[in-house]
């Protein structure tokens, strides 16, 4: 079922938003200073290309320990990301979600875009986990 949903997702706007994430990743990598954000944006581009069957979760919930992206520096990194790239990626997801929500068939895709809009605003410190591994991966 996830494969079918991901194929439909790509056709109905997922590819364009994944391209937006990829462009943000390349821009961040070119600046050299933005390399830490480039990696997160690239991972989210892959997730945006095929989101069904996967979930973004806080990395510390998976590993059981804090790291540089889940602590205070991660918050600062997310604020910088929000100002320079996060708001326009989130806006793209919200606009696409509104257009898809007009039809009943598009509502599941609209919901996925809204979840990705939240990720676009605050991506640092998150990891992408397959849904079949989610229960065992996330620690209380």
N, C-alpha and C positions, 0 to 999 in steps of 0.2 A: 504494500500500500504506500509506503514512504517513497518508493521509486516513482510510482505514478504521480503522486503529489509533487515530487520534486521536478518531474518533467513538465507538468502543468505550470508549476511555479516559475520555471525558467521562461516559458512562453509568455506568461502574463506579468512580467515586470521584474522578476527576480534577477535576470541577467543584467538588466540596466543598473539595478542597485548594487549588484556585486561589482560591476564595472566602476561604479562610484567609489566603493571601498578600495578597489585596486588602485584607482587614480590617487586617492588620498594616501595610500601606502607608498606609491612611487614618489609623490611629492615630498612626503616626510623623509624617505630614504635619501633623496637627492640633497636635502638640506644638511645632511650629516648629523646635525643636532637632533633631528627628528627620528633617528633610527629606532629608539625604543618604541615610539608610537607606530612606526612603519610595520614592525613585526605584529603588533596587535591588530592593526588595520588589515594586514594580509590574512591573518587567521580569520578575521571576521568577514573578509571577502569570500573566502572559501565557505564559511558557514552561511553567508547570505546567498551564495549560489545554490546551495542545497540544504535548506534548514530543517526539512521534515525528517524526523528520526534522530535529531540532535537537540541539545539544550545548552545554553550558556549558563554556567554556574560560577560562583566565586571560587577562585583557585584554592584559597585556604580551606574551604569546605571539602575539597577533594584530597588535598595533600595532608590536611590536619595540622598545618603550621603556616605561620605568616611568612611572607617574603617581601622583597622590595616593592612589588606591585600591589600587595594587599595592605600595606601599612600606610604611614603618613606620606611617603614619597609617591605612592600610588594615587592618593587623593590629590596631591599637587599636580601630578601628571594628568589625571582626569580633568582637572580644571583647565589646564593648558589645552588639552585635546578639545574640550567643549568649546573654548573660545575660537580656536583656529579651524577645526574640522567637524566636530561633533554636531553642532547645530544644523549645518546644511545637510549632512547625511540624514539626521533625524527628520528634518523637514521633507526630504525626498521620500523617506519611508511613509511619513504621515500623508503626504499628497497622494502617493500611490495607494495607500490603504483606503483613503476616502473614495478614490475612483473605483477601486475594486468592491467596496462595500455597497455600491449602488445596486449591484446584482446579488441575488441570494447565493449564487454559485461562488461568487468572489469573496464571501465573508470569511471563510477559513484562511484565505490568502491575505486578506486585510488584517486579520488578527495577527498573523505571523509578521506582517510588516510593522504593526504596532509594537510587538515584542522586540523587533530589531531596532526600532526607533529608540527604545529605552537603552538598548545596548550601544547604540551610536552615541548617546550622550555620556556614557560612563563605561568605556570598554576595558580600561586597564585593571588588571587583577582578576579578569574572568578567564575561564577556559571552556572549551567546547567538549561536551561529553555525549557519547552515543546514548540514546534513551534506554537501550537494553542493559547498559552498564551503570545507569544513573543511580539506582537504589543502592548498589554496593559501593559506588564511588563517593557519594556524598556522606560526610561524617557529621553527626549531630551537632 
